[in-house]
Amino acid sequence: MPAQDVVVIGLGYVGLPLAIQAARSGFRVTGLDTGEKIVTGLTAGRSHVDDVTDAEVAEMLAAGFRATTDEAEVGPQDVIVICVPTPLSQADGPDLSAVRAAAQTAGRLLRAGTLVSLESTTYPGTTEEVVRPLLEKASGLNAGTDFWLAFSPERIDPGNPVYGFRNTPKIVGGLTPACTDAAEVFYGQICDQVVRAKSAREAEMAKLLENTYRHVNIALVNEMLIFCRELDVDLWDAIRCAATKPFGFQPFYPGPGVGGHCIPIDPNYLSYKVRTLGYPFRFVELAQEINGRMPGYVTDRAAELLNTHAKAVNGAKVLLLGVTYKRDIADQRESPARPLARKLLGRGAEVSYHDPYVPDWQVDGQAIPRAEDLDAALADADLAILLQAHRSYDPAQLTRAARLLLDTRGVIPAAPHVEAL
């Protein structure tokens, strides 16, 4: 008989879509989160996640979902899914404090026969070496015999209108084959396709491989962008042509840097694990260096462009268009807009921004003025920099209204006052 009671620990961009799909599939779902504001909002039917609507929260509540910050209100569960953040520490190593805390909570909630699934991205070995001992200590039970333990990497793509939680294949890898079986039974009820990994370690590595692949290839085109300009080559057009090859090539595109919850962070978890073996993961570290310097390159290009129009950066009015890490969403995590703004401010520029998804924005505690009237702001700015090509931005409008425009996304038609990055 399938499990009926599910608790999702962590109700962010990963946990909330999972909770919704589990509720739709007939499970009794409880959400446990440390954020009072998140729990209060969900209880009132308000979503705090881009890809989840208020209507979907209402649907989930009608199906019996409840959110709480109090572990005592949860009780024993058939399935416990851990979806907490795994950021980098100040030393650029893994910060597993949230995972450890969630594992201790899960250990107190599990009972014989419970499935515990970790979805938080981490390095290979975490499920077995970090989570398992905490679960066993808190519960007094043994993983693989008394309860089931697995890793199932999240594959949420914010803003993707085609692939969501249900129709994206779900990887599962257990501590033992029986653990994988239990995870496959659960996820098979809420996802269209379940892919079995050899073990939890392979499932953990699969997630890091996916994002390291993107990280390295973005770094490749970012470095190519820099020298292609000196070679008088339009890299965007070269990519367009190369992308017509029906095999052996996948297009990646340059930009002002990488952002989000995955690419700037996840490869560093793999690099950390490799360093424990006594040598560096040179591809990742080089990619990090290249992508990390792109905000500086954009700043230099902005200064050069202003200079060709007899204007210094110091005192120039610079308008940033789109400060989220991805187009058509409000998520600002690790957005390259922030280090770029920091560099421009450091050179004395008067920085403002426009973004239809971001009502207010700060850099190092300093509030950056928001342009309410886009046309007026474009006309007033000495330089506008397109950082995120939101669909609401009309390239023709930007070209018409801007005095000087630097396009970091390769979407604005050529014009005398428009420069591609």
C-alpha positions in Angstrom: 0.0 0.0 0.0 1.5 3.4 -0.9 2.6 5.8 1.8 0.0 8.4 2.7 1.7 10.8 5.1 4.5 13.0 3.6 6.4 15.8 5.3 8.5 18.2 3.2 11.2 19.9 5.2 12.0 23.2 3.4 9.3 24.9 1.4 11.3 26.9 -1.1 11.6 26.7 -4.8 12.2 22.9 -4.6 10.1 21.8 -1.6 6.9 23.7 -2.5 6.4 22.3 -6.1 7.1 18.8 -4.6 4.5 19.4 -1.9 1.9 20.5 -4.5 2.5 17.5 -6.7 2.4 15.1 -3.7 -0.9 16.7 -2.6 -2.3 16.3 -6.1 -1.4 12.7 -6.1 -3.4 11.9 -3.0 -0.8 12.1 -0.2 -1.5 13.9 3.1 1.2 16.5 3.0 2.7 18.6 5.8 5.3 21.3 5.1 7.9 22.1 7.8 9.9 25.3 7.4 11.8 27.6 9.8 10.5 30.7 8.1 7.5 32.2 10.0 6.7 34.5 7.0 6.7 31.5 4.6 4.4 29.4 6.8 2.0 32.3 7.5 1.8 33.2 3.7 1.2 29.6 2.6 -1.5 29.1 5.3 -3.2 32.2 4.0 -3.0 30.9 0.4 0.0 33.1 -0.8 2.9 31.7 -2.8 6.4 33.0 -2.4 7.8 31.0 -5.3 7.9 32.2 -8.9 6.7 29.0 -10.4 3.8 28.4 -7.9 0.6 30.4 -8.1 -1.7 31.4 -5.3 -4.3 29.2 -7.0 -2.0 26.2 -6.7 -1.4 26.9 -3.0 -5.2 27.1 -2.5 -5.6 23.8 -4.3 -3.0 22.2 -2.1 -4.7 23.6 1.1 -8.0 22.2 -0.1 -6.4 18.8 -0.4 -5.4 19.0 3.3 -1.9 20.5 3.1 -0.7 22.4 6.2 2.4 24.3 6.9 4.1 24.7 10.2 7.3 25.8 11.9 6.7 23.5 14.8 8.2 20.0 14.6 5.9 18.8 17.4 2.9 19.4 15.1 4.1 17.0 12.5 4.2 13.5 14.0 5.5 10.3 12.5 5.6 10.2 8.7 5.7 7.6 5.9 7.9 9.8 3.7 10.2 12.6 4.7 11.7 14.7 1.9 14.5 17.1 2.8 14.6 20.2 0.5 16.8 22.7 2.4 19.4 25.1 0.9 23.0 24.1 0.5 24.9 27.4 0.0 28.6 27.9 0.1 30.4 28.9 3.2 32.6 32.0 3.4 35.5 29.8 2.5 33.7 28.6 -0.6 33.2 25.2 0.8 30.0 23.4 1.4 27.7 24.7 4.1 25.6 21.7 5.2 24.3 23.2 8.4 20.7 23.3 7.1 21.0 19.7 5.8 22.3 18.5 9.2 19.6 20.3 11.1 16.9 18.9 8.8 18.4 15.4 9.1 18.2 15.6 12.9 14.6 16.7 12.6 13.9 13.9 10.2 15.5 11.4 12.6 13.1 12.4 15.3 10.1 12.1 13.0 10.8 8.8 11.2 9.6 5.4 12.3 10.2 1.9 11.1 9.5 1.7 7.3 9.8 5.4 6.7 11.5 6.6 3.5 13.8 9.6 3.9 14.8 11.3 0.6 17.4 14.1 0.4 16.9 16.4 -2.5 19.3 19.2 -1.5 22.3 19.4 -3.9 25.5 18.2 -2.3 28.7 16.3 -2.9 28.9 12.6 -3.4 28.9 10.7 -0.1 26.7 13.2 1.8 23.7 11.0 2.1 25.7 8.1 3.5 28.4 9.9 5.4 26.5 12.9 6.8 22.7 12.3 6.7 22.7 8.6 7.6 24.5 8.8 11.0 22.3 11.7 12.1 19.1 9.9 11.2 20.3 6.7 12.9 21.4 8.5 16.1 18.2 10.5 16.4 15.9 7.5 15.7 17.7 4.6 17.1 17.0 2.7 13.8 19.2 1.4 11.1 19.2 2.8 7.5 18.6 0.1 4.9 16.9 -2.3 7.2 14.6 -0.4 9.6 14.0 2.6 7.3 14.9 3.6 3.8 17.3 6.3 2.8 17.8 7.8 -0.7 19.0 10.8 -2.6 16.9 12.3 -5.4 18.4 15.4 -7.0 16.1 18.3 -7.6 15.7 19.4 -11.2 13.5 22.5 -10.9 14.0 25.0 -13.7 12.4 28.2 -12.7 10.4 29.9 -15.4 10.4 26.8 -17.7 6.9 26.7 -19.3 7.4 23.1 -20.7 9.1 21.1 -18.0 7.9 21.1 -14.4 8.1 18.7 -11.5 5.8 16.1 -12.9 7.2 15.6 -16.4 10.9 16.0 -15.6 12.5 12.6 -15.2 13.3 11.9 -11.5 16.6 10.3 -10.5 16.6 8.1 -7.4 19.6 6.4 -5.7 19.3 4.6 -2.5 21.7 3.5 0.3 20.7 -0.1 -0.7 18.7 -1.6 -3.6 15.8 -1.8 -1.2 16.1 1.9 -0.4 16.1 2.6 -4.2 12.9 0.5 -4.5 11.1 2.5 -1.8 12.1 5.8 -3.4 11.0 4.6 -6.8 7.6 3.6 -5.5 7.1 7.1 -3.9 8.4 9.2 -6.8 6.6 7.0 -9.3 3.3 8.2 -7.9 4.2 11.9 -8.4 6.5 11.9 -11.4 5.9 10.5 -14.9 9.4 8.8 -15.1 11.7 7.6 -12.5 15.4 6.8 -13.3 17.2 4.4 -11.0 20.9 5.3 -10.2 23.3 2.6 -9.0 23.4 4.1 -5.5 23.0 7.5 -3.7 26.5 8.5 -4.7 25.8 8.2 -8.4 22.6 10.2 -8.0 24.5 12.9 -6.1 27.1 13.0 -8.8 24.5 13.2 -11.6 23.2 16.5 -10.3 26.7 17.9 -10.0 27.6 16.6 -13.5 24.5 18.4 -15.0 25.4 21.8 -13.6 29.2 21.5 -14.0 28.6 20.7 -17.7 26.6 24.0 -18.0 29.2 25.9 -15.9 32.1 24.8 -18.1 30.4 25.4 -21.4 29.2 28.9 -20.4 32.7 29.7 -19.4 33.9 28.5 -22.8 31.6 30.9 -24.7 32.3 33.8 -22.2 36.0 33.5 -22.9 35.4 33.2 -26.6 33.3 36.4 -26.4 36.3 38.4 -25.2 38.7 37.4 -28.0 36.0 37.3 -30.7 35.5 41.0 -30.3 39.2 41.6 -30.9 39.0 39.2 -33.9 36.0 41.2 -35.3 33.8 38.1 -35.0 30.1 38.1 -34.1 30.0 35.2 -31.6 26.2 35.2 -31.3 26.0 34.7 -35.1 28.6 32.0 -35.0 26.6 30.2 -32.3 23.4 30.5 -34.3 25.1 28.9 -37.3 26.8 26.1 -35.2 23.4 25.3 -33.6 22.0 24.2 -36.9 24.2 21.1 -36.7 21.8 18.3 -35.8 24.3 16.3 -33.8 27.3 16.8 -31.6 26.6 20.4 -30.6 24.5 22.2 -28.0 24.4 26.0 -27.9 25.4 28.0 -24.9 25.4 31.7 -24.8 27.7 34.4 -23.2 26.5 37.0 -20.8 27.4 39.2 -17.9 28.1 36.3 -15.6 26.3 33.3 -14.1 23.7 33.3 -11.4 21.0 31.3 -9.7 21.0 28.5 -7.2 22.9 25.9 -9.2 25.7 27.0 -11.6 27.6 29.4 -9.4 27.4 27.0 -6.4 27.0 23.3 -7.3 30.3 22.8 -9.2 32.1 24.1 -6.1 30.7 21.2 -4.1 32.3 18.8 -6.6 35.5 20.8 -6.6 35.6 20.6 -2.8 35.2 16.8 -2.8 37.9 16.4 -5.4 40.3 18.6 -3.3 39.8 16.2 -0.4 41.5 13.6 -2.7 44.6 15.8 -2.9 44.3 17.5 -6.3 42.3 20.3 -7.9 39.3 20.0 -10.3 40.9 22.3 -12.8 38.0 22.6 -15.2 35.7 23.8 -12.5 38.1 26.2 -11.0 39.0 27.7 -14.4 35.3 28.0 -15.3 34.7 29.7 -11.9 37.5 32.2 -12.7 36.2 33.0 -16.2 32.6 33.4 -15.2 33.4 35.2 -12.1 35.3 37.9 -14.0 32.5 38.7 -16.4 30.9 41.5 -14.3 34.4 43.2 -14.4 34.6 42.7 -18.1 31.1 44.3 -18.6 32.2 47.2 -16.4 35.3 47.7 -18.6 33.2 47.6 -21.7 30.8 50.1 -20.2 33.7 52.5 -19.4 35.1 52.1 -22.9 31.7 52.8 -24.5 31.2 55.9 -22.4 34.7 57.0 -23.2 34.1 56.8 -27.0 31.1 59.2 -26.4 33.3 61.6 -24.4 31.9 60.6 -21.0 33.7 59.3 -18.0 32.2 56.6 -15.8 32.6 58.8 -12.8 29.3 60.8 -12.7 27.7 58.9 -15.6 24.1 57.9 -15.2 24.0 54.1 -15.8 20.7 52.2 -16.1 20.7 48.5 -15.5 17.9 46.6 -17.3 17.0 43.3 -15.6 18.7 42.4 -12.3 17.4 38.9 -11.8 19.6 35.9 -12.6 17.2 34.5 -15.3 14.7 36.1 -17.5 11.0 36.4 -16.7 11.4 35.4 -13.0 11.9 37.5 -9.8 14.7 35.4 -8.4 17.9 37.4 -7.7 20.1 34.7 -6.2 23.7 35.1 -7.2 22.7 37.5 -10.0 25.7 39.0 -11.8 23.9 42.3 -11.7 24.9 42.9 -8.1 28.7 42.6 -8.5 28.4 44.6 -11.7 26.5 47.4 -9.9 29.1 47.3 -7.1 31.9 47.8 -9.6 30.1 50.7 -11.3 29.4 52.4 -8.0 33.0 51.9 -7.1 34.0 53.9 -10.2 31.6 56.7 -9.3 28.7 56.0 -11.6 25.1 57.0 -10.7 23.4 53.6 -10.9 19.7 53.0 -11.3 17.8 49.9 -12.4 14.6 48.8 -14.1 13.1 45.3 -13.7 9.4 44.4 -14.0 9.9 41.6 -11.4 11.9 43.5 -8.8 10.1 46.3 -6.9 13.2 47.3 -4.8 16.8 46.3 -5.0 19.9 46.8 -2.8 23.6 46.4 -3.2 25.6 46.0 0.0 22.8 47.6 1.9 22.5 50.6 -0.4 19.1 51.1 -2.1 19.4 51.5 -5.8 16.9 53.8 -7.4 14.2 52.1 -9.5 13.1 53.6 -12.8 9.3 53.7 -12.9 9.0 55.1 -16.5 11.3 53.0 -18.7 11.3 55.4 -21.7 12.1 58.4 -19.6 14.9 56.5 -17.8 16.4 55.3 -21.0 16.3 58.9 -22.4 18.0 60.2 -19.2 20.7 57.6 -18.8 24.1 58.2 -20.3 24.3 54.4 -20.8 21.8 51.6 -20.4 23.0 48.0 -20.0 20.7 45.1 -20.8 21.6 42.4 -18.4 18.5 40.2 -18.5 16.4 40.0 -21.7 12.9 39.8 -20.1 10.2 39.1 -22.6 8.5 42.3 -21.6 11.5 44.3 -23.0 10.8 45.3 -26.6 14.2 45.5 -28.4 12.8 48.1 -30.8 11.6 50.2 -27.8 15.0 49.9 -26.1 16.8 50.9 -29.3 14.5 53.8 -30.0 14.5 55.3 -26.4 18.1 54.7 -25.3 20.9 57.2 -25.9 23.5 54.6 -25.6 23.0 50.9 -25.0 25.2 47.9 -24.2 23.6 44.6 -25.0 25.0 41.7 -22.9 22.5 39.2 -24.3 22.9 39.5 -28.1 19.2 40.3 -28.6 19.2 44.0 -29.7 19.4 44.8 -33.4 22.5 46.6 -34.6 22.4 50.4 -34.5 24.9 53.2 -34.2 24.3 53.7 -30.5 24.0 50.0 -29.7 27.0 47.9 -28.8 26.9 44.1 -28.3 29.0 42.8 -25.4 
